[in-house]
Amino acid sequence: ATVRGVVIEKFTNNGTGGYVAGVVGYATNSTIENCTMNSDLFAAATISGGIVAYLTGGKVVNCRTTSTIKSITTEGAQSGGIVGYALGGSSVEGCTMSGNVASMSKRIGGIVGDLRESSTVKNCRFTTTAEVFNNAHSCGGIVGGHYSNSSIEDCVVEGTVGSQGDYC
């Protein structure tokens, strides 16, 4: 499946449940490109992301978030400005997050919350604030948790990352 050119504006998503995102909640072997999220996302969800919550084996290309992404779930949760959880050889490329990410999640990233299983983040930019509260486990301007042969290449952080967590 392909999702292309979607713009979300003047819409507040107060989602609950497993996967909450601005554009796609759960994507398998899909391409999401040239999408923009200019609205706020407040999630009481396990996984949340500005564009995609859960991405497996897919691509997110040239997407942008200017929103506030706020997650209030603590158990095993991941939050990202663009993607919450990327695995299975997924790629996130050419994306920009210029909003704010605030979370009680275990892993929070300005671009991707949790990056696993040979997935990549490339040529992405995080330009504002990521704030982790309530002693979250790990956070980063680009990626919160980085595992299993995954890679981060040619990315820029021009914002602030703050936390009470263990690995930030």
C-alpha positions as semicolon CSV with decimal commas, in nm:
position;residue;x (nm);y (nm);z (nm)
1;A;0,000;0,000;0,000
2;T;0,108;0,356;-0,064
3;V;-0,002;0,670;0,118
4;R;0,111;0,987;-0,057
5;G;0,064;1,361;-0,009
6;V;-0,168;1,355;0,292
7;V;-0,184;1,680;0,494
8;I;-0,346;1,678;0,838
9;E;-0,437;2,025;0,970
10;K;-0,663;2,165;1,241
11;F;-0,740;1,820;1,376
12;T;-0,666;1,694;1,726
13;N;-0,624;1,320;1,769
14;N;-0,693;1,211;2,129
15;G;-0,632;0,845;2,058
16;T;-0,629;0,550;2,293
17;G;-0,541;0,187;2,242
18;G;-0,255;0,010;2,069
19;Y;-0,137;0,235;1,782
20;V;-0,212;0,606;1,748
21;A;-0,069;0,832;1,475
22;G;-0,143;1,136;1,267
23;V;-0,160;0,952;0,932
24;V;-0,129;0,571;0,970
25;G;-0,161;0,368;1,291
26;Y;-0,015;0,036;1,169
27;A;0,173;-0,012;0,839
28;T;0,321;-0,334;0,696
29;N;0,533;-0,330;0,379
30;S;0,387;0,011;0,293
31;T;0,527;0,338;0,162
32;I;0,418;0,662;0,326
33;E;0,560;0,965;0,148
34;N;0,529;1,342;0,133
35;C;0,282;1,353;0,423
36;T;0,251;1,641;0,671
37;M;0,102;1,646;1,020
38;N;0,025;2,000;1,143
39;S;-0,214;1,899;1,420
40;D;-0,169;1,783;1,778
41;L;-0,161;1,420;1,886
42;F;-0,243;1,325;2,245
43;A;-0,213;0,950;2,291
44;A;-0,294;0,709;2,569
45;A;-0,156;0,436;2,343
46;T;0,116;0,175;2,353
47;I;0,284;0,314;2,040
48;S;0,243;0,665;1,897
49;G;0,398;0,858;1,611
50;G;0,341;1,187;1,432
51;I;0,305;1,016;1,091
52;V;0,305;0,637;1,163
53;A;0,275;0,456;1,496
54;Y;0,400;0,106;1,397
55;L;0,603;0,045;1,080
56;T;0,727;-0,299;0,977
57;G;0,909;-0,358;0,649
58;G;0,800;-0,025;0,506
59;K;0,924;0,322;0,416
60;V;0,844;0,670;0,541
61;V;0,994;0,925;0,302
62;N;0,998;1,307;0,305
63;C;0,736;1,344;0,576
64;R;0,708;1,634;0,817
65;T;0,553;1,694;1,158
66;T;0,510;2,038;1,313
67;S;0,281;1,916;1,590
68;T;0,290;1,844;1,959
69;I;0,308;1,468;2,013
70;K;0,224;1,377;2,372
71;S;0,196;1,022;2,504
72;I;0,083;0,938;2,855
73;T;0,124;0,559;2,851
74;T;0,416;0,414;3,044
75;E;0,415;0,035;3,001
76;G;0,640;-0,075;2,715
77;A;0,550;0,228;2,509
78;Q;0,734;0,395;2,220
79;S;0,680;0,749;2,088
80;G;0,838;0,926;1,793
81;G;0,792;1,256;1,618
82;I;0,765;1,073;1,283
83;V;0,743;0,697;1,367
84;G;0,680;0,536;1,705
85;Y;0,823;0,190;1,635
86;A;1,017;0,087;1,319
87;L;1,127;-0,272;1,262
88;G;1,167;-0,544;0,999
89;G;1,405;-0,352;0,772
90;S;1,196;-0,036;0,765
91;S;1,344;0,296;0,653
92;V;1,268;0,652;0,754
93;E;1,432;0,900;0,515
94;G;1,434;1,274;0,458
95;C;1,187;1,349;0,738
96;T;1,169;1,655;0,963
97;M;1,017;1,700;1,307
98;S;0,981;2,064;1,410
99;G;0,713;2,021;1,674
100;N;0,743;1,897;2,031
101;V;0,751;1,541;2,161
102;A;0,663;1,481;2,527
103;S;0,615;1,134;2,666
104;M;0,610;0,898;2,959
105;S;0,708;0,622;2,714
106;K;0,993;0,381;2,768
107;R;1,155;0,497;2,442
108;I;1,110;0,838;2,282
109;G;1,283;0,989;1,981
110;G;1,253;1,312;1,789
111;I;1,222;1,105;1,470
112;V;1,173;0,739;1,579
113;G;1,091;0,612;1,927
114;D;1,228;0,258;1,882
115;L;1,443;0,139;1,586
116;R;1,501;-0,236;1,543
117;E;1,574;-0,529;1,309
118;S;1,802;-0,374;1,046
119;S;1,587;-0,062;1,007
120;T;1,741;0,275;0,913
121;V;1,692;0,645;0,976
122;K;1,866;0,858;0,713
123;N;1,889;1,229;0,631
124;C;1,637;1,331;0,897
125;R;1,623;1,648;1,106
126;F;1,487;1,720;1,454
127;T;1,467;2,092;1,531
128;T;1,276;2,152;1,854
129;T;1,216;1,979;2,188
130;A;1,188;1,620;2,307
131;E;1,096;1,592;2,671
132;V;1,069;1,267;2,854
133;F;0,912;1,268;3,196
134;N;0,829;1,014;3,465
135;N;1,169;0,839;3,448
136;A;1,136;0,697;3,099
137;H;1,395;0,443;2,990
138;S;1,568;0,599;2,686
139;C;1,543;0,904;2,464
140;G;1,724;1,080;2,183
141;G;1,693;1,366;1,939
142;I;1,677;1,121;1,647
143;V;1,606;0,777;1,800
144;G;1,510;0,675;2,153
145;G;1,601;0,304;2,146
146;H;1,845;0,168;1,884
147;Y;1,877;-0,212;1,849
148;S;1,940;-0,515;1,623
149;N;2,176;-0,397;1,348
150;S;1,979;-0,080;1,281
151;S;2,148;0,236;1,157
152;I;2,126;0,613;1,180
153;E;2,295;0,810;0,900
154;D;2,343;1,179;0,817
155;C;2,084;1,314;1,061
156;V;2,081;1,651;1,241
157;V;1,955;1,753;1,586
158;E;1,908;2,127;1,639
159;G;1,677;2,102;1,937
160;T;1,674;2,013;2,303
161;V;1,642;1,670;2,458
162;G;1,563;1,655;2,828
163;S;1,478;1,368;3,058
164;Q;1,463;1,219;3,401
165;G;1,528;0,884;3,232
166;D;1,814;0,635;3,247
167;Y;1,971;0,661;2,900
168;C;1,926;1,005;2,752
